[in-house]
Amino acid sequence: MENLVIYGAGERGRNLIALMDSCSREIGAVVDGSRELWGTYIGRHQIKSPEALRDMEEMTVCITPMFHVDSIRSGIRDIFQGEAREISYNRLIQQIYAAVDFSDLLGSEPIYKQEESVVFACLDGLALGGVQEWTKDICRKFLEEGKEHTYILSSGNSNHTAGALENHIVYANIDTRNRYSVDNIRQLIVCLKKCLPCVLVTSYPYEVFAGKIVKEAYPDLIKIISGIRNAAENTYQEYMDFRDCVDAYVCVSSDITREMIKRGIEEERVHTMICPVDCPQELVRLYTTERARPVRLGYAGRIVISQKRMDLMEKLIVTLEKRKVNFYFELAGAGEYRDKLQEFIVSRHLQEKVRLAGVLDKQGIGSFWRDKDICVNIADFEGRSRSIAEAMANGAVPVVTNTSGVNDDIRDGESGYIVSTGDYEAIADRIEELEHNRILLSALGRKAHMELKEKCSMDRHYQFWRELIDREMGE
């Protein structure tokens, strides 16, 4: 591929460049839109301004960032003065791996188990996080139901696997900072071979790579089910790139399901999964009905600008202040914007009204939401937000942007409020209305609880997975 341009020097770009260098693949240029990176190096490759593309007569570009891809693509067109050929991130990696020799690992018939295994991939480790908690919960349920050949494929050792899971972790000695390295893929191939025949359940696109290679060698011994947890445009493309090796897609919202079908995936291969969350059978809590007391707002999630829009959260807080809304806001979580958000709180003298609560464990999240009247989410996109579901399960009224999944759970005006993405003024409107009409808190919050109570049973969730896996195994 002549004049291959890697656009983006973030983690994904660096991972790709490291893989290409290790496999002796040529790179024509590395460019990035961040001025502070120009002139610095990734390995032997100097990062240049996108303006360097003007000097190229023809090129193929791989856009590595997950977000703002359309604006990057438009910028490339303007600079290049034409339509550049483009190859997607995963397609390029698949092309590279097509030339990598794994015959020492895959050259002979594997020694495999008599009973099929179910392997849930969780390659970022098992520390706290929505995917990690789901993976541990569903694996425990399979084991409780007598499915002893159920495993979690994870990286490194973990302090989060006591009890029933202790002997059901397949540890892969991989470098999570360099996800696509050949050494990593080799390690994962070795791990998967020990579990054959199996169904591999993934939660992220990069977890499919080793499964794809094993499937090409032993097509009758492995099935791949890919969970789709994100509704970003680039995510759809990444999963479409694996359509030839994925047997079934499981989407966390009906919005994602529709999008995959619209892109050409057969309806029978796409399923919608409602993830369970802990939901009390009876809602025992109080709401802040006295106008003299501040209405209690909550947010739980990553403290970042990209996707979660903490920059707009700051604007929301300023708007509530200007309108003299009586509120107290706690934000739980961690992320790269946390220190800047704390600086914002201090600079505005809001320490008595806004607090960063840190990271909550699984036990603490229910208590956090039972203490809140309103759940705020201002994200640009989600899959189906586990945090919003946990808030609703504990009776907090959701006031959220119109991201994937919210319409599966929220009836606007009846069990919460949905506003257009980016519209922090509309979120402020709904919060102000609830602060003035406190009787609505209990009415909407209890309907939110009932909505989640009716659909979030782990028994129903297990049955969904059991039937899907049995079907893929041909049972």
Disulfide bonds with the S-S distance in Angstrom:
none
